[in-house]
Amino acid sequence: MEKWHLMTIVVLIGLTVRWTVSLNSYSGAGKPPMFGDYEAQRHWQEITFNLPVKQWYFNSSDNNLQYWGLDYPPLTAYHSLLCAYVAKFINPDWIELHSSRGYESQAHKLFMRTTVVLYCCCLKEISTKKKIANALCILLYPGLILIDYGHFQYNSVSLGFALWGVLGVSCDWDLLGSLAFCLAINYKQMELYHSLPFFCFLLGKCFKKGLKGKGFVLLIKLACTVVASFILCWLPFFTEREQTLQVLRRLFPVDRGLFEDKVANIWCSFSVFLKIKDILPHHIQIIISFCFTFLSLLPACIKLTLQPSPKGFRFTLVSCALSFFLFSFQVHEKSILLVSLPVCLVLSEIPFMSTWFLLVSTFSMLPLLLKDELLIPSVVTTMAFFIACVISFSIFEKTSEEELHLKSFSISLRKYLPCFTFLPRIIQYLFLISVITMVLLTLITVTLEPPQKLPDLFSVLICFVSCLNFLFFLVYFNIIIMWDFKNGRNQKKIN
């Protein structure tokens, strides 16, 4: 790649922003008895280091599952164990069984912050200048920075594995891509948001090669890779049936209900008008959630299976992840990062809409970020990201039908409505309304006290507004998937 020094500067800027954010508060800082996600990550190191594998997911006197019990797949546990060995070498007090609960110090904070992993992507189909601009904007995406380096989680690890999986299968390194994605799922089960596009894209490749020839060989190789990957990760938990079942129960806690806390999805937003959790039986909630999720992602997945392409794969990743976020069972506000990753991958193709989505995704987590006292980092990183996108991609100049990938759709509409020529203008107005609403809600939330009878009013409004935006984006990305790929000229221009 040309101009490596510019790319190095971009990466250093990304690292500097992350390090600066990490100097601020974090989830549960100084808030006993549960503290927060920071303590959860530390506690998992304590448990995995001090207890045998067969006790990691079971409730006991040494492992109270009500106190941040391990609820992620085995690869997360192994990562915690690895970090624990390093922690033991530096300061054994950090992972001392029982006595280390709620441990907080500057040295430990530094250790925990430096264990968060950063991954970056490269794109082979665009110019060097656009690669650098794309890398800068992705590295400055505030949502991932604020959650991993502010709130404190390890989303970068699972998202990084998923990213390498996307790059692998897009470059026809199908076995390596499948392996990387299997590692992503085995690190965080929420990566199931991306699983159907991977499955459909690879299955479509097999169909294209012919299931009576090379396609069948590829299918067998992929199946063996997936099975071997899962066996390798889960081997210590296959010794007893109850071990396996207990891990699965911890990974999929359906007893927690349709949703927890305030999240910008359909169920939480709709509950403002109708309390679904109180009206419908638990098993009916699961069935309805499954049906809505499946039906909303089905068209895009069928299209990808029948017409597999790297571009279609990227857009289907966005659509399916967004369907899961909006309609699936037991969604957390941070899960929007699983939609943001594939949106980052299409940032250079539809910069205006991608920038808009990434701004909304960060805004949707505002109640959580305010709870963690991360208002200033949120505002600064969001402004930096927006400015970078405006300068790098000139996003306000990329609002034509062709730039928005809506030309095929508009042509189809004009067959019935010849005067329908104002779609880009409508989208520009919607963007303006969306941004103004987000700014006003942010100002109201941080300056005014909610009514005593409605203490969650502002949080609910933030979730509701964000949900409306996400529904609009779901429709938009599905339109692109179903219409845009008919137009070969669009693809040629982008590539």
HUQUIZI-V74631 format. One record per residue. N is the residue number from 1. RES is the residue in three letters. SS is DSSP state (H for helix, E for strand, L for the rest). PSI is psi in whole degrees, -180 to 180 (none if undefined). Layout:
((N RES SS PSI) (N RES SS PSI))
This chain:
((1 MET L 139) (2 GLU L 161) (3 LYS L 50) (4 TRP H -29) (5 HIS H -33) (6 LEU H -41) (7 MET H -36) (8 THR H -41) (9 ILE H -42) (10 VAL H -46) (11 VAL H -41) (12 LEU H -37) (13 ILE H -45) (14 GLY H -43) (15 LEU H -39) (16 THR H -44) (17 VAL H -44) (18 ARG H -44) (19 TRP H -38) (20 THR H -46) (21 VAL H -36) (22 SER H -15) (23 LEU L -9) (24 ASN L -170) (25 SER L 175) (26 TYR L 175) (27 SER L 119) (28 GLY L 16) (29 ALA L 116) (30 GLY L 29) (31 LYS L 79) (32 PRO L 163) (33 PRO L -15) (34 MET L -19) (35 PHE L -115) (36 GLY L -159) (37 ASP H -30) (38 TYR H -48) (39 GLU H -34) (40 ALA H -46) (41 GLN H -40) (42 ARG H -42) (43 HIS H -37) (44 TRP H -33) (45 GLN H -41) (46 GLU H -46) (47 ILE H -49) (48 THR H -30) (49 PHE H -38) (50 ASN H -18) (51 LEU L 151) (52 PRO L 158) (53 VAL H -41) (54 LYS H -10) (55 GLN H -4) (56 TRP L -39) (57 TYR L 4) (58 PHE L 145) (59 ASN L 135) (60 SER L 178) (61 SER L -26) (62 ASP L -12) (63 ASN L 81) (64 ASN L 109) (65 LEU L -17) (66 GLN L -17) (67 TYR L 84) (68 TRP L 50) (69 GLY L 144) (70 LEU L 122) (71 ASP L 30) (72 TYR L 163) (73 PRO L 172) (74 PRO H -35) (75 LEU H -34) (76 THR H -42) (77 ALA H -42) (78 TYR H -38) (79 HIS H -41) (80 SER H -40) (81 LEU H -42) (82 LEU H -46) (83 CYS H -35) (84 ALA H -38) (85 TYR H -39) (86 VAL H -43) (87 ALA H -40) (88 LYS H -39) (89 PHE H -36) (90 ILE H -52) (91 ASN L 103) (92 PRO H -24) (93 ASP H -25) (94 TRP H -26) (95 ILE H 21) (96 GLU L 130) (97 LEU L 130) (98 HIS L -57) (99 SER L -15) (100 SER L 1) (101 ARG L 132) (102 GLY L 17) (103 TYR L 127) (104 GLU L 126) (105 SER L 161) (106 GLN H -39) (107 ALA H -42) (108 HIS H -37) (109 LYS H -42) (110 LEU H -43) (111 PHE H -48) (112 MET H -40) (113 ARG H -40) (114 THR H -9) (115 THR L -7) (116 VAL L 128) (117 VAL L 141) (118 LEU L 132) (119 TYR L 149) (120 CYS L 155) (121 CYS L 163) (122 CYS L 146) (123 LEU L 128) (124 LYS L -10) (125 GLU L 10) (126 ILE L 168) (127 SER L 164) (128 THR H -41) (129 LYS H -43) (130 LYS H -33) (131 LYS H -45) (132 ILE H -44) (133 ALA H -42) (134 ASN H -44) (135 ALA H -41) (136 LEU H -48) (137 CYS H -40) (138 ILE H -44) (139 LEU H -23) (140 LEU L 4) (141 TYR L 117) (142 PRO H -30) (143 GLY H -53) (144 LEU H -39) (145 ILE H -46) (146 LEU H -35) (147 ILE H -46) (148 ASP H -39) (149 TYR H -13) (150 GLY H -74) (151 HIS H -45) (152 PHE H 97) (153 GLN L 179) (154 TYR L 42) (155 ASN H -28) (156 SER H -28) (157 VAL H -56) (158 SER H -40) (159 LEU H -33) (160 GLY H -46) (161 PHE H -43) (162 ALA H -39) (163 LEU H -44) (164 TRP H -32) (165 GLY H -44) (166 VAL H -48) (167 LEU H -39) (168 GLY H -54) (169 VAL H -26) (170 SER H -27) (171 CYS L 13) (172 ASP L 19) (173 TRP L 67) (174 ASP H -38) (175 LEU H -43) (176 LEU H -40) (177 GLY H -41) (178 SER H -41) (179 LEU H -46) (180 ALA H -42) (181 PHE H -35) (182 CYS H -38) (183 LEU H -37) (184 ALA H -47) (185 ILE H -38) (186 ASN L -4) (187 TYR L -46) (188 LYS L 125) (189 GLN H -18) (190 MET H -14) (191 GLU H -7) (192 LEU H -21) (193 TYR H -32) (194 HIS H -2) (195 SER H -42) (196 LEU H -44) (197 PRO H -40) (198 PHE H -48) (199 PHE H -48) (200 CYS H -39) (201 PHE H -46) (202 LEU H -38) (203 LEU H -41) (204 GLY H -38) (205 LYS H -41) (206 CYS H -44) (207 PHE H -41) (208 LYS H -36) (209 LYS H -18) (210 GLY H 118) (211 LEU H -3) (212 LYS H 3) (213 GLY H -118) (214 LYS H -33) (215 GLY H -39) (216 PHE H -40) (217 VAL H -44) (218 LEU H -41) (219 LEU H -44) (220 ILE H -44) (221 LYS H -43) (222 LEU H -43) (223 ALA H -43) (224 CYS H -40) (225 THR H -45) (226 VAL H -49) (227 VAL H -45) (228 ALA H -40) (229 SER H -45) (230 PHE H -40) (231 ILE H -43) (232 LEU H -43) (233 CYS H -35) (234 TRP H 0) (235 LEU H -46) (236 PRO H -18) (237 PHE H 4) (238 PHE L 0) (239 THR L -33) (240 GLU L 145) (241 ARG H -41) (242 GLU H -32) (243 GLN H -50) (244 THR H -45) (245 LEU H -37) (246 GLN H -41) (247 VAL H -44) (248 LEU H -39) (249 ARG H -38) (250 ARG H -34) (251 LEU H -31) (252 PHE L 77) (253 PRO L 76) (254 VAL H -19) (255 ASP H -13) (256 ARG H -16) (257 GLY L 179) (258 LEU L -39) (259 PHE E 160) (260 GLU L 147) (261 ASP L -157) (262 LYS L 121) (263 VAL L 143) (264 ALA L 51) (265 ASN L 179) (266 ILE H -41) (267 TRP H -43) (268 CYS H -42) (269 SER H -42) (270 PHE H -27) (271 SER L -14) (272 VAL L -34) (273 PHE L -31) (274 LEU L 119) (275 LYS L 84) (276 ILE H -41) (277 LYS H -27) (278 ASP H -24) (279 ILE H -45) (280 LEU L 144) (281 PRO L 157) (282 HIS H -46) (283 HIS H -29) (284 ILE H -37) (285 GLN H -42) (286 ILE H -44) (287 ILE H -46) (288 ILE H -44) (289 SER H -46) (290 PHE H -44) (291 CYS H -46) (292 PHE H -43) (293 THR H -49) (294 PHE H -46) (295 LEU H -34) (296 SER H -28) (297 LEU H -9) (298 LEU H -48) (299 PRO H -45) (300 ALA H -39) (301 CYS H -39) (302 ILE H -44) (303 LYS H -43) (304 LEU H -38) (305 THR H -41) (306 LEU H -31) (307 GLN L 71) (308 PRO L 131) (309 SER L 150) (310 PRO H -39) (311 LYS H -46) (312 GLY H -36) (313 PHE H -46) (314 ARG H -45) (315 PHE H -34) (316 THR H -33) (317 LEU H -43) (318 VAL H -51) (319 SER H -47) (320 CYS H -43) (321 ALA H -39) (322 LEU H -36) (323 SER H -44) (324 PHE H -45) (325 PHE H -42) (326 LEU H -34) (327 PHE H -15) (328 SER L 174) (329 PHE L 137) (330 GLN L 64) (331 VAL E 141) (332 HIS L 155) (333 GLU H -32) (334 LYS H -14) (335 SER H -14) (336 ILE H -20) (337 LEU H -27) (338 LEU H -23) (339 VAL H -36) (340 SER H -33) (341 LEU H -56) (342 PRO H -28) (343 VAL H -39) (344 CYS H -32) (345 LEU H -17) (346 VAL L 14) (347 LEU L -40) (348 SER L -18) (349 GLU L -42) (350 ILE L 72) (351 PRO H -38) (352 PHE H -53) (353 MET H -36) (354 SER H -43) (355 THR H -45) (356 TRP H -48) (357 PHE H -45) (358 LEU H -31) (359 LEU H -44) (360 VAL H -40) (361 SER H -38) (362 THR H -43) (363 PHE H -37) (364 SER L -22) (365 MET L 10) (366 LEU H -44) (367 PRO H -40) (368 LEU H -43) (369 LEU H -36) (370 LEU H -38) (371 LYS H -34) (372 ASP L 5) (373 GLU L 46) (374 LEU L 31) (375 LEU H -53) (376 ILE H -50) (377 PRO H -35) (378 SER H -48) (379 VAL H -45) (380 VAL H -47) (381 THR H -36) (382 THR H -44) (383 MET H -42) (384 ALA H -43) (385 PHE H -46) (386 PHE H -45) (387 ILE H -42) (388 ALA H -41) (389 CYS H -41) (390 VAL H -45) (391 ILE H -42) (392 SER H -39) (393 PHE H -4) (394 SER L 55) (395 ILE H -31) (396 PHE H -10) (397 GLU H -1) (398 LYS L 50) (399 THR L 17) (400 SER L 166) (401 GLU L -40) (402 GLU L -43) (403 GLU L -30) (404 LEU L 0) (405 HIS L 32) (406 LEU L 12) (407 LYS H -47) (408 SER H -42) (409 PHE H -44) (410 SER H -40) (411 ILE H -41) (412 SER H -41) (413 LEU H -38) (414 ARG H -14) (415 LYS L -28) (416 TYR L -28) (417 LEU L 83) (418 PRO L -27) (419 CYS L 3) (420 PHE L 85) (421 THR L 8) (422 PHE L 19) (423 LEU H -46) (424 PRO H -38) (425 ARG H -39) (426 ILE H -44) (427 ILE H -37) (428 GLN H -42) (429 TYR H -41) (430 LEU H -40) (431 PHE H -46) (432 LEU H -45) (433 ILE H -43) (434 SER H -48) (435 VAL H -45) (436 ILE H -43) (437 THR H -44) (438 MET H -42) (439 VAL H -46) (440 LEU H -44) (441 LEU H -38) (442 THR H -46) (443 LEU H -43) (444 ILE H -42) (445 THR H -39) (446 VAL H -11) (447 THR H -24) (448 LEU L 153) (449 GLU L 134) (450 PRO L 159) (451 PRO L 146) (452 GLN H -35) (453 LYS H -17) (454 LEU H 69) (455 PRO L -24) (456 ASP L 16) (457 LEU H -50) (458 PHE H -40) (459 SER H -41) (460 VAL H -42) (461 LEU H -42) (462 ILE H -45) (463 CYS H -42) (464 PHE H -47) (465 VAL H -43) (466 SER H -41) (467 CYS H -43) (468 LEU H -42) (469 ASN H -45) (470 PHE H -36) (471 LEU H -41) (472 PHE H -44) (473 PHE H -34) (474 LEU H -45) (475 VAL H -45) (476 TYR H -49) (477 PHE H -32) (478 ASN H -34) (479 ILE H -44) (480 ILE H -46) (481 ILE H -44) (482 MET H -25) (483 TRP H -42) (484 ASP H -35) (485 PHE H -6) (486 LYS H -22) (487 ASN L 98) (488 GLY H -28) (489 ARG H -35) (490 ASN H -46) (491 GLN H -39) (492 LYS H -41) (493 LYS H -40) (494 ILE H -43) (495 ASN L none))
